[in-house]
Amino acid sequence: ALGSLAPEAVFAATKDSLKNDSDFDSFARSFMYHIPTRLYFGFGELDNLGKYRLPGKKACVVISGGGAMRRYGYLARTEKQLDQAGVQHVLYDKVFPNPTLNQVMGGIDFAKKNGCDFILGLGGGSTMDSAKAIAFGCTNPGNLWDYSSSMTGGNKERVADPLPIVCITTTAGTGSEIDPWGVITKEQTNEKSGFFSGESMYPVLSIVDPGLTFTVPQDYTAYQGMDAFFHASESVINTKNSQMGEMYALLAITLVAKYLPRAVKNGKDRQARSFVSLANTLAGYYMRCTSAHSLEHAMGGFHPKLPHGAGLIMLAHAYYAFFADRKACEGQMVKMAKAMGMPDARTGQDFIRALDSLLAQCGVSHLRMSDYGITKDELSRYPAIARKIGGGDISADPLQLSDADFLSIYQKSFR
C-alpha cells in the first residue's frame, strides 16, 4: 500500500534537485546512517511484545501520572506481555508533560533501588524521553544535568552506556521511539533542552501500534501530528541535511498533509491514524531540527503547560515566512509545497499558503501564546535563551538569524 501512496510529487521533487549538474554537491552530501532500533509497526503490535527479544529480566515501566495508560488498558496489556515473557517489572508513574529534571532523578533512584536492568517507556514523547534519561542516569553517577550541554549543564562525558531502552508510543508526533534524543526541563533555571548521548540512547526495541493513538483527543492529535510535520520540514530546509533525510522528510510531509486533518476530524479513522503514525516515525528516522525547535523550547521552559506541538504551531507562519520573504530556501520550500499537493508550486510563498491551509484544516490556526500565560513583555528574554539551550541546530538555518530576527518572529507570532 505504501508504494501506491508515495505520491509522484515526492519523487518529482527529488528529481528536480538534480536538473543541473551544479546542484549535485548540495544534494549528494556525505552522511552516516545507522538506526540500531528494532521497530515493529502495525495494529495490534503491543500484544506481540512478549514474543520479541526483550533486553533484560526486570523492567522499570515508565508512564505518565495522568492516568491514561491505566484508563485505556495500555498498561495492563503491557504488563500482561511482560508476564508472559517471564520479565519482572515495577512501575514509575511520576512523569508529566514537559518532564522535569526532578521527575527524572526520582525515576533514576526508583529504578536503581528496584534493581531494574532495562527501562520501558509507555506513552507519548514526554514518557519516552524520560525513559531514555532514566536509563542514562542508572549507569552514570551524579546528577543528570552534569552531562547536559545546555546553559548550566556540566558537559561531562558519560562513563557508561545507558541501560537498554524499550519504547511503546501511544501518540504520533515526537519520533522518540526511533531517535536518540530526550528533552528534559531543569525547573530551577527554566531550561528545556535536548539531552543526547550518542548511539547508545537509541531504543533497542520500539513498537508503533497505530491503534493506541485512537484515544488521543482532537487537539493533541493536531499538536502531535504537526510536531512530526515540523521535524520533517525543518529537516528539508536544514542546510546540513542529506538526500536520505530529504527522502524520509518529504514523504512524512505528504502523509501528514493528507491524513492529519482526517485523523483530527475522526480519531477512529484507521487509515488516517496509521499513516500519521507512519509519518511520525519517518520524520524521526532522520530528524534534523533547526532553530524553530530552539525558539519553542525557550517558551516551553518557562511555561511547562504549553504543549510542544502547540508552541511550534504558534511560531510556524512567522518562522517559515521569514525565510520565504527573503527567498532563502526557495527550492526546498517548493519541494515541500509539491509534496503537500501543490504540483504547480513555484516559490516559497506557495509553501506558506499550503502550511496555513493545513493548520486551518486541523483547527489550530487560532492558537494564542497568551492563552498559556505568555506575555508580550517576556518575549525579549527568549532569543538569548533559544541560542544556548540546544533545541535545534541554529547553525544549519537557511540564513543565520540574529537575536533581533528571533525576537521579530516571536513578536509576529504573539496573540
Backbone hydrogen bonds in HBPLUS format (Angstrom, degrees):
<---DONOR---> <-ACCEPTOR-->    atom                        ^
c    i                          cat <-CA-CA->   ^        H-A-AA   ^      H-
h    n   atom  resd res      DA  || num        DHA   H-A  angle D-A-AA Bond
n    s   type  num  typ     dist DA aas  dist angle  dist       angle   num
A0005-LEU N   A0001-ALA O   3.09 MM   4  6.29 136.6  2.28 142.3 155.0     1
A0005-LEU N   A0002-LEU O   3.04 MM   3  4.92 126.3  2.34  92.8 107.9     2
A0006-ALA N   A0002-LEU O   2.90 MM   4  6.04 148.3  2.00 157.5 162.9     3
A0010-VAL N   A0007-PRO O   3.07 MM   3  5.70 139.2  2.24 113.8 122.2     4
A0012-ALA N   A0008-GLU O   2.75 MM   4  5.95 155.0  1.81 155.9 164.7     5
A0013-ALA N   A0009-ALA O   2.85 MM   4  5.93 151.8  1.93 142.9 149.6     6
A0014-THR N   A0010-VAL O   3.19 MM   4  6.48 151.6  2.27 140.6 147.7     7
A0015-LYS N   A0011-PHE O   2.90 MM   4  6.15 158.2  1.94 146.5 152.9     8
A0016-ASP N   A0012-ALA O   2.84 MM   4  6.06 151.9  1.92 147.2 154.8     9
A0017-SER N   A0014-THR O   3.05 MM   3  5.29 136.2  2.25 100.4 112.4    10
A0018-LEU N   A0015-LYS O   3.00 MM   3  5.60 159.2  2.05 116.6 122.9    11
A0019-LYS N   A0016-ASP O   3.38 MM   3  5.43 159.2  2.42 114.9 111.0    12
A0023-ASP N   A0020-ASN O   2.94 MM   3  5.50 157.6  1.99 114.6 121.7    13
A0024-PHE N   A0021-ASP O   3.08 MM   3  5.53 160.2  2.12 113.1 119.2    14
A0027-PHE N   A0023-ASP O   3.14 MM   4  6.31 141.7  2.29 149.8 161.2    15
A0027-PHE N   A0024-PHE O   3.03 MM   3  5.15 126.6  2.33  98.6 113.3    16
A0028-ALA N   A0024-PHE O   2.79 MM   4  5.77 179.8  1.79 169.6 169.6    17
A0038-ARG N   A0204-VAL O   3.11 MM 166  6.11 176.6  2.11 125.7 126.7    18
A0206-SER N   A0038-ARG O   2.89 MM 168  6.26 157.8  1.94 161.3 160.9    19
A0040-TYR N   A0206-SER O   2.94 MM 166  6.33 158.7  1.98 155.4 162.2    20
A0208-VAL N   A0040-TYR O   2.88 MM 168  6.21 166.6  1.89 157.4 160.4    21
A0042-GLY N   A0208-VAL O   2.96 MM 166  6.44 157.3  2.02 161.7 163.4    22
A0045-GLU N   A0042-GLY O   3.22 MM   3  5.62 157.3  2.28 134.6 132.2    23
A0047-ASP N   A0044-GLY O   3.09 MM   3  5.68 137.0  2.28 113.6 123.1    24
A0048-ASN N   A0045-GLU O   2.90 MM   3  5.17 160.9  1.94 113.9 117.7    25
A0049-LEU N   A0046-LEU O   3.21 MM   3  5.48 168.8  2.22 112.6 115.3    26
A0051-LYS N   A0048-ASN O   2.89 MM   3  5.47 154.1  1.96 120.5 128.8    27
A0052-TYR N   A0049-LEU O   3.10 MM   3  5.59 155.2  2.16 114.2 121.3    28
A0088-GLN N   A0057-LYS O   2.91 MM  31  6.12 143.8  2.05 160.9 149.8    29
A0117-ASP N   A0058-LYS O   2.93 MM  59  5.61 153.0  2.00 145.5 153.0    30
A0059-ALA N   A0088-GLN O   2.82 MM  29  6.23 161.3  1.85 146.3 144.8    31
A0090-VAL N   A0059-ALA O   2.96 MM  31  6.45 152.3  2.04 161.7 170.6    32
A0060-CYS N   A0118-PHE O   3.01 MM  58  6.49 152.1  2.09 150.7 159.1    33
A0120-LEU N   A0060-CYS O   2.94 MM  60  6.01 171.6  1.95 143.2 145.3    34
A0061-VAL N   A0090-VAL O   2.81 MM  29  6.05 165.7  1.83 175.7 170.7    35
A0092-TYR N   A0061-VAL O   2.82 MM  31  6.02 171.7  1.83 163.3 162.8    36
A0062-VAL N   A0120-LEU O   2.74 MM  58  6.00 169.9  1.75 164.3 166.9    37
A0122-LEU N   A0062-VAL O   2.98 MM  60  6.11 175.4  1.99 169.8 170.0    38
A0063-ILE N   A0092-TYR O   3.02 MM  29  6.41 159.9  2.06 155.1 159.5    39
A0065-GLY N   A0095-VAL O   2.73 MM  30  5.57 145.8  1.84 160.8 156.5    40
A0071-ARG N   A0067-GLY O   2.86 MM   4  5.97 170.1  1.87 158.5 161.8    41
A0072-TYR N   A0068-ALA O   2.97 MM   4  5.95 164.6  2.00 153.9 154.9    42
A0075-LEU N   A0069-MET O   2.91 MM   6  5.22 167.8  1.92 135.3 132.8    43
A0073-GLY N   A0070-ARG O   3.10 MM   3  5.16 156.4  2.16 104.7 112.0    44
A0077-ARG N   A0073-GLY O   3.06 MM   4  6.21 157.6  2.11 146.9 153.0    45
A0078-THR N   A0074-TYR O   3.02 MM   4  6.18 153.6  2.09 141.6 148.8    46
A0079-GLU N   A0075-LEU O   2.85 MM   4  6.09 167.5  1.86 160.3 163.3    47
A0080-LYS N   A0076-ALA O   2.94 MM   4  6.07 152.7  2.02 144.2 151.7    48
A0081-GLN N   A0077-ARG O   3.16 MM   4  6.39 153.3  2.23 141.8 147.8    49
A0082-LEU N   A0078-THR O   3.01 MM   4  6.37 155.2  2.07 151.3 158.4    50
A0083-ASP N   A0079-GLU O   2.90 MM   4  6.10 159.6  1.94 149.4 155.2    51
A0084-GLN N   A0080-LYS O   2.96 MM   4  6.20 159.7  2.00 147.6 153.0    52
A0085-ALA N   A0081-GLN O   3.05 MM   4  6.25 137.2  2.24 137.8 148.9    53
A0085-ALA N   A0082-LEU O   3.13 MM   3  5.04 126.3  2.43  92.3 106.5    54
A0087-VAL N   A0082-LEU O   2.89 MM   5  5.08 168.9  1.90 154.3 150.6    55
A0086-GLY N   A0083-ASP O   2.95 MM   3  5.05 157.9  2.00 105.7 112.7    56
A0185-THR N   A0099-PRO O   2.92 MM  86  6.17 159.0  1.97 151.4 158.0    57
A0104-VAL N   A0100-THR O   3.10 MM   4  6.42 159.5  2.14 150.1 155.7    58
A0101-LEU N   A0185-THR O   2.79 MM  84  5.87 136.7  1.98 153.5 150.3    59
A0105-MET N   A0101-LEU O   2.85 MM   4  6.07 163.6  1.87 156.5 161.0    60
A0106-GLY N   A0102-ASN O   2.98 MM   4  6.15 150.6  2.07 144.2 152.0    61
A0107-GLY N   A0103-GLN O   3.08 MM   4  6.40 146.9  2.20 140.0 148.8    62
A0107-GLY N   A0104-VAL O   2.99 MM   3  4.97 115.9  2.41  94.1 110.1    63
A0108-ILE N   A0104-VAL O   2.89 MM   4  6.24 149.5  1.98 151.4 160.5    64
A0109-ASP N   A0105-MET O   3.07 MM   4  6.33 166.9  2.09 150.4 152.4    65
A0110-PHE N   A0106-GLY O   3.02 MM   4  6.18 157.6  2.07 143.8 150.5    66
A0111-ALA N   A0107-GLY O   2.92 MM   4  6.06 167.6  1.93 151.5 154.1    67
A0112-LYS N   A0108-ILE O   3.01 MM   4  6.16 161.3  2.04 152.3 157.7    68
A0113-LYS N   A0109-ASP O   2.98 MM   4  6.12 170.1  1.99 152.5 155.2    69
A0114-ASN N   A0110-PHE O   3.11 MM   4  6.25 142.5  2.25 143.8 153.5    70
A0116-CYS N   A0111-ALA O   3.15 MM   5  5.44 172.1  2.15 158.7 158.2    71
A0115-GLY N   A0112-LYS O   3.06 MM   3  5.23 165.1  2.08 110.6 114.5    72
A0119-ILE N   A0164-PRO O   3.00 MM  45  6.40 166.2  2.02 164.3 166.3    73
A0166-VAL N   A0119-ILE O   2.88 MM  47  6.27 153.4  1.95 156.9 163.4    74
A0121-GLY N   A0166-VAL O   2.79 MM  45  6.23 157.9  1.84 167.7 168.3    75
A0168-ILE N   A0121-GLY O   2.85 MM  47  6.16 159.1  1.89 171.7 172.5    76
A0123-GLY N   A0168-ILE O   3.05 MM  45  6.45 160.8  2.09 164.3 170.4    77
A0170-THR N   A0123-GLY O   2.99 MM  47  4.89 151.5  2.07 114.5 119.2    78
A0128-MET N   A0124-GLY O   3.02 MM   4  6.31 168.7  2.04 160.4 163.8    79
A0129-ASP N   A0125-GLY O   2.81 MM   4  5.84 162.5  1.84 152.0 157.4    80
A0130-SER N   A0126-SER O   3.02 MM   4  6.08 152.7  2.09 136.5 144.1    81
A0131-ALA N   A0127-THR O   2.90 MM   4  6.16 154.1  1.97 147.8 155.1    82
A0132-LYS N   A0128-MET O   3.07 MM   4  6.36 154.6  2.14 147.5 153.1    83
A0133-ALA N   A0129-ASP O   3.07 MM   4  6.38 161.4  2.10 149.0 153.7    84
A0134-ILE N   A0130-SER O   2.82 MM   4  6.01 158.4  1.86 155.4 161.5    85
A0135-ALA N   A0131-ALA O   2.93 MM   4  6.09 158.6  1.98 145.3 151.3    86
A0136-PHE N   A0132-LYS O   3.01 MM   4  6.31 150.6  2.10 145.3 153.1    87
A0137-GLY N   A0133-ALA O   2.92 MM   4  6.16 163.8  1.95 149.7 153.9    88
A0138-CYS N   A0134-ILE O   3.00 MM   4  6.15 137.1  2.19 147.8 157.8    89
A0163-LEU N   A0135-ALA O   3.07 MM  28  4.77 160.1  2.11 117.6 117.2    90
A0139-THR N   A0136-PHE O   3.20 MM   3  5.82 155.6  2.26 114.8 121.1    91
A0146-ASP N   A0143-ASN O   2.90 MM   3  5.46 155.8  1.96 116.1 124.0    92
A0147-TYR N   A0144-LEU O   3.02 MM   3  5.83 163.6  2.05 121.3 125.9    93
A0148-SER N   A0145-TRP O   3.15 MM   3  4.84 162.6  2.18  99.0 104.4    94
A0154-GLY N   A0145-TRP O   3.03 MM   9  6.43 160.9  2.07 145.3 149.0    95
A0156-LYS N   A0146-ASP O   2.97 MM  10  5.93 166.8  1.99 145.8 147.6    96
A0155-ASN N   A0148-SER O   2.93 MM   7  5.29 149.4  2.02 145.9 147.8    97
A0153-GLY N   A0150-SER O   3.10 MM   3  4.90 157.4  2.15 101.5 108.3    98
A0204-VAL N   A0165-ILE O   2.77 MM  39  5.76 152.0  1.85 153.9 160.1    99
A0167-CYS N   A0205-LEU O   3.02 MM  38  6.54 157.1  2.07 152.3 159.0   100
A0207-ILE N   A0167-CYS O   2.90 MM  40  6.44 150.0  2.00 153.1 163.0   101
A0169-THR N   A0207-ILE O   3.27 MM  38  6.60 151.2  2.35 172.2 175.8   102
A0178-ILE N   A0175-GLY O   3.04 MM   3  5.78 168.0  2.05 123.3 127.2   103
A0182-GLY N   A0195-PHE O   2.94 MM  13  4.94 143.8  2.08 141.5 150.7   104
A0195-PHE N   A0182-GLY O   2.44 MM  13  4.94 156.3  1.49 164.8 168.1   105
A0184-ILE N   A0193-SER O   3.07 MM   9  5.73 153.4  2.14 162.5 156.7   106
A0193-SER N   A0184-ILE O   2.99 MM   9  5.73 167.8  2.01 154.4 150.4   107
A0186-LYS N   A0191-GLU O   2.78 MM   5  5.14 151.7  1.86 145.5 149.3   108
A0189-THR N   A0186-LYS O   3.16 MM   3  5.87 144.1  2.30 117.3 125.3   109
A0190-ASN N   A0186-LYS O   2.85 MM   4  5.68 114.4  2.28 145.1 162.5   110
A0191-GLU N   A0186-LYS O   3.25 MM   5  5.14 150.5  2.35 136.6 136.5   111
A0201-MET N   A0198-GLY O   3.05 MM   3  5.99 170.2  2.06 129.3 132.1   112
A0202-TYR N   A0199-GLU O   3.12 MM   3  5.82 171.7  2.12 123.1 125.3   113
A0212-LEU N   A0209-ASP O   2.89 MM   3  5.79 161.5  1.92 132.3 136.6   114
A0213-THR N   A0210-PRO O   3.02 MM   3  5.50 157.8  2.07 113.1 120.1   115
A0214-PHE N   A0211-GLY O   3.33 MM   3  5.59 165.6  2.35 106.8 111.1   116
A0216-VAL N   A0213-THR O   3.12 MM   3  5.44 168.6  2.14 114.8 118.3   117
A0221-THR N   A0217-PRO O   2.84 MM   4  6.01 146.5  1.95 153.8 164.8   118
A0222-ALA N   A0218-GLN O   3.10 MM   4  6.42 154.7  2.16 151.2 156.6   119
A0223-TYR N   A0219-ASP O   2.94 MM   4  6.28 162.8  1.97 149.1 154.1   120
A0224-GLN N   A0220-TYR O   2.89 MM   4  5.83 169.5  1.90 146.0 149.5   121
A0225-GLY N   A0221-THR O   2.95 MM   4  5.92 158.0  2.00 140.4 147.5   122
A0226-MET N   A0222-ALA O   2.95 MM   4  6.01 157.8  2.00 149.1 154.6   123
A0227-ASP N   A0223-TYR O   3.03 MM   4  6.24 139.2  2.20 137.7 149.0   124
A0228-ALA N   A0224-GLN O   3.14 MM   4  6.54 155.3  2.21 149.1 153.9   125
A0229-PHE N   A0225-GLY O   3.03 MM   4  6.36 152.6  2.11 139.5 147.7   126
A0230-PHE N   A0226-MET O   2.85 MM   4  6.08 158.3  1.90 149.7 154.0   127
A0231-HIS N   A0227-ASP O   2.94 MM   4  6.25 147.3  2.05 147.4 156.7   128
A0232-ALA N   A0228-ALA O   3.16 MM   4  6.46 154.3  2.23 146.4 152.4   129
A0232-ALA N   A0229-PHE O   3.07 MM   3  5.20 116.3  2.50  95.3 110.1   130
A0233-SER N   A0229-PHE O   2.78 MM   4  6.12 163.2  1.81 153.9 159.2   131
A0234-GLU N   A0230-PHE O   2.88 MM   4  5.71 162.5  1.91 141.6 146.8   132
A0235-SER N   A0231-HIS O   3.20 MM   4  6.23 144.6  2.33 129.6 139.1   133
A0236-VAL N   A0232-ALA O   3.01 MM   4  6.35 145.3  2.13 147.4 156.8   134
A0237-ILE N   A0233-SER O   3.18 MM   4  6.48 158.5  2.23 149.1 153.2   135
A0238-ASN N   A0234-GLU O   2.94 MM   4  5.85 124.6  2.26 138.5 152.6   136
A0241-ASN N   A0238-ASN O   3.24 MM   3  5.51 165.8  2.26 115.7 116.3   137
A0239-THR N   A0396-ALA O   2.91 MM 157  5.02 173.8  1.92 144.9 145.7   138
A0246-GLU N   A0242-SER O   2.94 MM   4  6.20 159.3  1.98 151.9 158.4   139
A0247-MET N   A0243-GLN O   3.02 MM   4  6.09 152.4  2.10 141.7 147.9   140
A0248-TYR N   A0244-MET O   3.32 MM   4  6.66 167.3  2.34 154.6 155.4   141
A0249-ALA N   A0245-GLY O   2.90 MM   4  6.01 166.5  1.92 153.0 157.6   142
A0250-LEU N   A0246-GLU O   2.91 MM   4  5.90 169.1  1.93 151.7 153.8   143
A0251-LEU N   A0247-MET O   3.41 MM   4  6.53 162.1  2.45 144.4 148.9   144
A0252-ALA N   A0248-TYR O   2.99 MM   4  6.21 156.9  2.04 150.0 157.2   145
A0253-ILE N   A0249-ALA O   2.89 MM   4  6.15 156.7  1.95 151.6 157.8   146
A0254-THR N   A0250-LEU O   3.02 MM   4  6.25 158.0  2.07 144.3 149.9   147
A0255-LEU N   A0251-LEU O   2.99 MM   4  6.23 163.7  2.02 153.2 156.8   148
A0256-VAL N   A0252-ALA O   2.97 MM   4  6.17 164.2  1.99 153.9 158.0   149
A0257-ALA N   A0253-ILE O   2.97 MM   4  6.06 169.4  1.98 152.0 155.5   150
A0258-LYS N   A0254-THR O   3.03 MM   4  6.15 149.5  2.12 145.2 153.3   151
A0259-TYR N   A0255-LEU O   2.85 MM   4  5.79 160.4  1.89 149.8 155.4   152
A0260-LEU N   A0256-VAL O   2.90 MM   4  5.01 157.1  1.95 133.0 139.1   153
A0263-ALA N   A0259-TYR O   2.98 MM   4  6.28 156.0  2.03 154.0 161.2   154
A0264-VAL N   A0260-LEU O   2.91 MM   4  6.12 156.4  1.96 160.5 166.6   155
A0265-LYS N   A0261-PRO O   3.03 MM   4  6.18 156.8  2.09 141.9 148.2   156
A0266-ASN N   A0262-ARG O   2.88 MM   4  6.01 160.0  1.92 152.7 157.8   157
A0269-ASP N   A0266-ASN O   3.10 MM   3  5.58 161.8  2.13 123.0 123.5   158
A0273-ARG N   A0269-ASP O   2.89 MM   4  6.08 172.9  1.90 162.9 165.3   159
A0274-SER N   A0270-ARG O   2.91 MM   4  5.94 156.0  1.97 145.7 152.8   160
A0275-PHE N   A0271-GLN O   3.03 MM   4  6.25 165.0  2.05 153.3 155.9   161
A0276-VAL N   A0272-ALA O   2.95 MM   4  6.08 151.8  2.03 152.5 160.3   162
A0277-SER N   A0273-ARG O   2.98 MM   4  6.06 156.0  2.04 142.5 149.3   163
A0278-LEU N   A0274-SER O   2.93 MM   4  6.22 151.8  2.01 141.9 150.4   164
A0279-ALA N   A0275-PHE O   2.91 MM   4  6.00 155.7  1.97 136.8 143.4   165
A0280-ASN N   A0276-VAL O   2.95 MM   4  6.17 155.9  2.00 147.3 153.3   166
A0281-THR N   A0277-SER O   3.15 MM   4  6.46 160.4  2.19 149.2 153.1   167
A0282-LEU N   A0278-LEU O   2.85 MM   4  6.08 163.4  1.88 156.5 161.8   168
A0283-ALA N   A0279-ALA O   2.89 MM   4  6.04 162.3  1.92 151.8 156.1   169
A0284-GLY N   A0280-ASN O   3.08 MM   4  6.30 142.1  2.23 138.2 148.6   170
A0284-GLY N   A0281-THR O   3.10 MM   3  4.94 120.0  2.47  90.9 106.3   171
A0285-TYR N   A0281-THR O   3.02 MM   4  6.24 129.9  2.28 144.0 156.7   172
A0285-TYR N   A0282-LEU O   3.19 MM   3  5.20 137.7  2.38  96.6 108.0   173
A0393-ASP N   A0289-CYS O   2.98 MM 104  6.14 164.5  2.01 133.9 131.0   174
A0294-SER N   A0291-SER O   3.01 MM   3  4.90 114.8  2.45  93.5 110.2   175
A0295-LEU N   A0291-SER O   2.89 MM   4  6.18 156.2  1.95 158.7 164.4   176
A0296-GLU N   A0292-ALA O   3.12 MM   4  6.44 155.5  2.19 145.7 151.7   177
A0297-HIS N   A0293-HIS O   2.92 MM   4  6.08 162.0  1.95 149.5 154.6   178
A0298-ALA N   A0294-SER O   3.12 MM   4  6.30 150.3  2.21 145.5 152.2   179
A0299-MET N   A0296-GLU O   3.04 MM   3  5.27 119.5  2.42 101.7 115.9   180
A0300-GLY N   A0296-GLU O   2.88 MM   4  6.15 169.2  1.89 159.6 162.8   181
A0301-GLY N   A0297-HIS O   2.92 MM   4  5.93 146.2  2.03 147.1 153.1   182
A0302-PHE N   A0299-MET O   3.11 MM   3  5.63 136.0  2.31 110.5 120.8   183
A0303-HIS N   A0299-MET O   3.02 MM   4  6.17 133.5  2.24 142.4 156.0   184
A0306-LEU N   A0303-HIS O   2.96 MM   3  5.73 166.9  1.98 128.2 131.8   185
A0310-ALA N   A0307-PRO O   3.02 MM   3  5.21 117.2  2.42 101.0 116.9   186
A0311-GLY N   A0307-PRO O   3.00 MM   4  6.36 155.8  2.06 158.5 165.5   187
A0312-LEU N   A0308-HIS O   3.08 MM   4  6.44 157.0  2.13 152.2 158.3   188
A0313-ILE N   A0309-GLY O   2.95 MM   4  6.19 153.8  2.02 145.6 153.0   189
A0314-MET N   A0310-ALA O   3.00 MM   4  6.28 157.2  2.05 149.9 155.3   190
A0315-LEU N   A0311-GLY O   3.29 MM   4  6.55 146.3  2.41 142.9 150.6   191
A0316-ALA N   A0312-LEU O   3.03 MM   4  5.93 126.0  2.33 142.4 156.7   192
A0316-ALA N   A0313-ILE O   3.18 MM   3  5.06 140.4  2.34  97.8 109.0   193
A0319-TYR N   A0315-LEU O   2.94 MM   4  5.89 158.7  1.98 161.3 168.0   194
A0320-TYR N   A0316-ALA O   2.98 MM   4  6.08 175.1  1.99 163.8 163.0   195
A0321-ALA N   A0317-HIS O   2.88 MM   4  5.83 153.2  1.95 148.7 157.6   196
A0322-PHE N   A0318-ALA O   3.05 MM   4  6.05 138.7  2.22 135.7 144.3   197
A0324-ALA N   A0320-TYR O   2.96 MM   4  6.24 161.4  2.00 149.7 155.8   198
A0325-ASP N   A0321-ALA O   2.78 MM   4  5.67 166.9  1.80 149.4 152.6   199
A0326-ARG N   A0323-PHE O   3.21 MM   3  5.21 128.6  2.49  94.1 107.2   200
A0328-ALA N   A0323-PHE O   3.00 MM   5  5.16 170.3  2.01 149.3 150.4   201
A0327-LYS N   A0324-ALA O   3.05 MM   3  4.86 160.6  2.09 101.8 107.6   202
A0333-MET N   A0329-CYS O   3.01 MM   4  6.25 162.8  2.04 159.5 165.0   203
A0334-VAL N   A0330-GLU O   2.87 MM   4  6.05 153.5  1.94 154.2 161.6   204
A0335-LYS N   A0331-GLY O   3.08 MM   4  6.34 156.6  2.14 144.0 149.8   205
A0336-MET N   A0332-GLN O   3.11 MM   4  6.45 157.3  2.17 145.9 151.3   206
A0337-ALA N   A0333-MET O   2.92 MM   4  6.16 158.4  1.96 148.9 154.8   207
A0338-LYS N   A0334-VAL O   2.91 MM   4  6.15 161.6  1.94 154.8 159.4   208
A0339-ALA N   A0335-LYS O   2.92 MM   4  6.17 155.1  1.99 146.4 153.9   209
A0340-MET N   A0336-MET O   3.00 MM   4  6.20 128.7  2.27 138.9 152.4   210
A0340-MET N   A0337-ALA O   3.11 MM   3  5.03 133.9  2.33  92.9 105.9   211
A0342-MET N   A0337-ALA O   3.06 MM   5  5.53 143.8  2.19 137.7 141.1   212
A0341-GLY N   A0338-LYS O   3.04 MM   3  5.27 163.3  2.07 110.8 113.9   213
A0345-ALA N   A0342-MET O   3.03 MM   3  5.46 158.6  2.07 126.0 125.1   214
A0350-ASP N   A0347-THR O   3.07 MM   3  5.56 145.0  2.20 108.8 117.8   215
A0351-PHE N   A0348-GLY O   3.04 MM   3  5.25 122.4  2.38  99.8 113.6   216
A0352-ILE N   A0348-GLY O   3.19 MM   4  6.63 152.9  2.27 146.0 153.5   217
A0353-ARG N   A0349-GLN O   3.01 MM   4  6.31 157.3  2.07 146.1 151.3   218
A0354-ALA N   A0350-ASP O   2.95 MM   4  6.24 156.7  2.01 147.0 153.7   219
A0355-LEU N   A0351-PHE O   2.81 MM   4  6.00 159.0  1.85 154.6 160.4   220
A0356-ASP N   A0352-ILE O   2.92 MM   4  6.12 167.4  1.94 153.2 156.2   221
A0357-SER N   A0353-ARG O   3.00 MM   4  6.14 155.5  2.06 144.6 151.5   222
A0358-LEU N   A0354-ALA O   2.98 MM   4  6.21 155.4  2.04 146.3 152.6   223
A0359-LEU N   A0355-LEU O   3.01 MM   4  6.31 164.2  2.03 157.4 160.8   224
A0360-ALA N   A0356-ASP O   3.04 MM   4  6.24 153.5  2.12 143.4 150.8   225
A0361-GLN N   A0357-SER O   2.89 MM   4  6.15 158.6  1.93 150.9 156.9   226
A0362-CYS N   A0358-LEU O   3.01 MM   4  6.23 144.0  2.15 146.0 155.4   227
A0364-VAL N   A0359-LEU O   3.06 MM   5  5.50 171.4  2.07 159.2 157.4   228
A0363-GLY N   A0360-ALA O   3.01 MM   3  5.03 157.3  2.06 103.5 110.6   229
A0367-LEU N   A0364-VAL O   3.48 MM   3  5.83 174.5  2.48 112.5 114.1   230
A0371-ASP N   A0368-ARG O   3.20 MM   3  5.49 143.9  2.34 103.4 112.9   231
A0372-TYR N   A0369-MET O   2.92 MM   3  5.60 160.6  1.96 120.7 127.0   232
A0374-ILE N   A0369-MET O   3.38 MM   5  5.42 154.9  2.45 136.5 129.4   233
A0373-GLY N   A0370-SER O   3.15 MM   3  5.04 163.6  2.18 107.4 107.6   234
A0378-GLU N   A0375-THR O   3.26 MM   3  5.60 136.7  2.46 102.9 113.0   235
A0379-LEU N   A0376-LYS O   3.31 MM   3  5.58 155.2  2.38 106.2 113.2   236
A0381-ARG N   A0378-GLU O   3.16 MM   3  5.89 160.0  2.20 120.1 125.1   237
A0382-TYR N   A0379-LEU O   3.09 MM   3  5.51 155.0  2.16 113.0 120.4   238
A0385-ILE N   A0382-TYR O   3.04 MM   3  5.12 114.8  2.48 101.5 117.9   239
A0386-ALA N   A0382-TYR O   2.80 MM   4  5.97 167.5  1.82 169.4 173.0   240
A0387-ARG N   A0383-PRO O   3.15 MM   4  6.33 144.7  2.28 144.3 152.8   241
A0388-LYS N   A0385-ILE O   2.94 MM   3  5.30 148.0  2.04 110.3 120.0   242
A0389-ILE N   A0385-ILE O   3.15 MM   4  6.21 142.8  2.30 163.5 173.4   243
A0396-ALA N   A0393-ASP O   3.06 MM   3  5.54 161.0  2.09 113.2 119.3   244
A0397-ASP N   A0394-ILE O   3.30 MM   3  5.67 167.7  2.32 115.6 115.8   245
A0405-ASP N   A0402-SER O   3.03 MM   3  5.01 120.8  2.40  94.2 109.0   246
A0406-PHE N   A0402-SER O   2.98 MM   4  6.39 160.3  2.02 153.1 157.9   247
A0407-LEU N   A0403-ASP O   2.91 MM   4  6.14 163.5  1.94 149.4 153.8   248
A0408-SER N   A0404-ALA O   2.97 MM   4  6.15 152.5  2.05 141.1 148.6   249
A0409-ILE N   A0405-ASP O   3.04 MM   4  6.37 154.3  2.10 151.4 157.5   250
A0410-TYR N   A0406-PHE O   3.00 MM   4  6.38 161.8  2.04 154.9 159.7   251
A0411-GLN N   A0407-LEU O   2.86 MM   4  6.07 166.1  1.88 155.0 158.8   252
A0412-LYS N   A0408-SER O   2.90 MM   4  6.06 159.0  1.94 149.6 154.9   253
A0413-SER N   A0409-ILE O   3.05 MM   4  6.12 136.3  2.25 139.9 151.3   254
A0413-SER N   A0410-TYR O   3.12 MM   3  5.12 128.8  2.40  94.7 108.7   255
A0414-PHE N   A0410-TYR O   3.03 MM   4  6.14 124.8  2.35 143.4 157.6   256
A0414-PHE N   A0411-GLN O   3.34 MM   3  5.18 142.3  2.49  93.2 103.3   257
